[in-house]
Amino acid sequence: MKFSEKLFGFVYAVLAVIAMFALITVACSLSHPSDANATGVATVMDQSDGPLYDLPQNVNSYIATERSTNRAYIVVESDRGIAITPYLDEDGDQVIIGRP
């Protein structure tokens, strides 16, 4: 097998993987269009009592509520990224915030 044939095979394989990734992305956004654009999905509640935990200096935390289900999540963000975990009550159930 010539070098040009190997190179063509490699380029073909890379293009096939990229096309497959693009096709999966389009199919997922078409099946769940509301999930494709997450802007405006969560509402951030005011923290009048201060932060949830005693966190290091460059780490912030707050409670966010998903609009469609009213479920509450704890959002912790820092320079290294964001972590989102369900906000649980004393019984271990996820908190659901009532609408005003």
C-alpha positions as a Markdown table, in Angstrom:
| # | Residue | x | y | z |
|---|---|---|---|---|
| 1 | Met | 0.0 | 0.0 | 0.0 |
| 2 | Lys | 1.4 | 3.4 | -1.0 |
| 3 | Phe | 1.8 | 6.2 | 1.4 |
| 4 | Ser | -0.8 | 8.3 | -0.5 |
| 5 | Glu | -3.3 | 5.5 | -0.1 |
| 6 | Lys | -2.6 | 5.3 | 3.7 |
| 7 | Leu | -2.9 | 9.1 | 4.0 |
| 8 | Phe | -6.2 | 9.1 | 2.0 |
| 9 | Gly | -7.6 | 6.3 | 4.3 |
| 10 | Phe | -6.6 | 8.3 | 7.4 |
| 11 | Val | -8.2 | 11.5 | 6.1 |
| 12 | Tyr | -11.3 | 9.6 | 5.2 |
| 13 | Ala | -11.6 | 8.1 | 8.7 |
| 14 | Val | -11.1 | 11.5 | 10.4 |
| 15 | Leu | -13.8 | 13.1 | 8.2 |
| 16 | Ala | -16.1 | 10.2 | 8.8 |
| 17 | Val | -15.7 | 10.6 | 12.6 |
| 18 | Ile | -16.3 | 14.4 | 12.4 |
| 19 | Ala | -19.4 | 13.9 | 10.2 |
| 20 | Met | -20.8 | 11.3 | 12.6 |
| 21 | Phe | -20.2 | 13.6 | 15.6 |
| 22 | Ala | -22.0 | 16.5 | 13.7 |
| 23 | Leu | -24.9 | 14.1 | 12.8 |
| 24 | Ile | -25.3 | 13.0 | 16.4 |
| 25 | Thr | -25.3 | 16.6 | 17.6 |
| 26 | Val | -27.9 | 17.7 | 15.1 |
| 27 | Ala | -30.1 | 14.6 | 15.9 |
| 28 | Cys | -29.9 | 15.3 | 19.6 |
| 29 | Ser | -30.8 | 19.0 | 19.3 |
| 30 | Leu | -33.7 | 18.1 | 17.0 |
| 31 | Ser | -35.1 | 15.5 | 19.4 |
| 32 | His | -34.9 | 17.9 | 22.4 |
| 33 | Pro | -34.9 | 21.4 | 21.0 |
| 34 | Ser | -35.6 | 22.9 | 24.5 |
| 35 | Asp | -32.4 | 21.4 | 25.8 |
| 36 | Ala | -30.2 | 22.7 | 23.0 |
| 37 | Asn | -30.4 | 26.3 | 24.3 |
| 38 | Ala | -30.0 | 26.3 | 28.1 |
| 39 | Thr | -30.1 | 30.1 | 28.4 |
| 40 | Gly | -32.9 | 31.1 | 30.7 |
| 41 | Val | -33.6 | 27.7 | 32.1 |
| 42 | Ala | -32.6 | 28.4 | 35.7 |
| 43 | Thr | -33.6 | 31.2 | 38.0 |
| 44 | Val | -31.1 | 32.2 | 40.7 |
| 45 | Met | -32.6 | 32.9 | 44.1 |
| 46 | Asp | -31.3 | 35.7 | 46.4 |
| 47 | Gln | -29.0 | 34.6 | 49.2 |
| 48 | Ser | -30.1 | 37.0 | 52.0 |
| 49 | Asp | -28.6 | 34.6 | 54.6 |
| 50 | Gly | -25.2 | 34.6 | 53.0 |
| 51 | Pro | -23.4 | 31.7 | 51.3 |
| 52 | Leu | -24.5 | 28.1 | 51.7 |
| 53 | Tyr | -21.1 | 26.9 | 52.9 |
| 54 | Asp | -17.9 | 28.4 | 54.2 |
| 55 | Leu | -15.9 | 28.2 | 50.9 |
| 56 | Pro | -12.4 | 29.3 | 49.9 |
| 57 | Gln | -11.9 | 32.8 | 48.5 |
| 58 | Asn | -12.4 | 32.2 | 44.8 |
| 59 | Val | -15.3 | 29.8 | 45.1 |
| 60 | Asn | -19.0 | 31.0 | 45.0 |
| 61 | Ser | -22.2 | 29.1 | 45.7 |
| 62 | Tyr | -25.8 | 29.9 | 45.1 |
| 63 | Ile | -29.2 | 28.1 | 44.6 |
| 64 | Ala | -30.6 | 27.9 | 41.1 |
| 65 | Thr | -34.1 | 26.8 | 40.3 |
| 66 | Glu | -35.1 | 25.0 | 37.1 |
| 67 | Arg | -38.1 | 26.9 | 35.6 |
| 68 | Ser | -39.9 | 23.9 | 34.1 |
| 69 | Thr | -39.9 | 21.7 | 37.3 |
| 70 | Asn | -39.1 | 24.2 | 40.1 |
| 71 | Arg | -36.4 | 21.9 | 41.4 |
| 72 | Ala | -33.6 | 23.5 | 43.3 |
| 73 | Tyr | -29.9 | 23.0 | 42.7 |
| 74 | Ile | -26.8 | 24.1 | 44.5 |
| 75 | Val | -24.3 | 25.7 | 42.0 |
| 76 | Val | -20.7 | 26.0 | 43.1 |
| 77 | Glu | -18.4 | 27.9 | 40.7 |
| 78 | Ser | -14.7 | 28.6 | 40.8 |
| 79 | Asp | -11.8 | 29.3 | 38.4 |
| 80 | Arg | -11.6 | 25.6 | 37.6 |
| 81 | Gly | -15.3 | 25.2 | 36.6 |
| 82 | Ile | -18.9 | 24.7 | 37.8 |
| 83 | Ala | -20.5 | 21.9 | 39.8 |
| 84 | Ile | -24.2 | 21.5 | 40.0 |
| 85 | Thr | -25.8 | 19.2 | 42.6 |
| 86 | Pro | -29.4 | 18.7 | 43.7 |
| 87 | Tyr | -30.5 | 20.7 | 46.7 |
| 88 | Leu | -31.8 | 18.1 | 49.2 |
| 89 | Asp | -34.1 | 18.6 | 52.2 |
| 90 | Glu | -33.7 | 16.8 | 55.6 |
| 91 | Asp | -35.4 | 13.6 | 54.2 |
| 92 | Gly | -33.0 | 13.4 | 51.2 |
| 93 | Asp | -35.6 | 14.5 | 48.7 |
| 94 | Gln | -34.9 | 17.2 | 46.1 |
| 95 | Val | -36.3 | 20.6 | 47.1 |
| 96 | Ile | -39.1 | 22.0 | 44.9 |
| 97 | Ile | -39.6 | 25.7 | 45.2 |
| 98 | Gly | -43.1 | 27.0 | 45.1 |
| 99 | Arg | -43.9 | 29.7 | 42.5 |
| 100 | Pro | -44.9 | 33.1 | 43.9 |
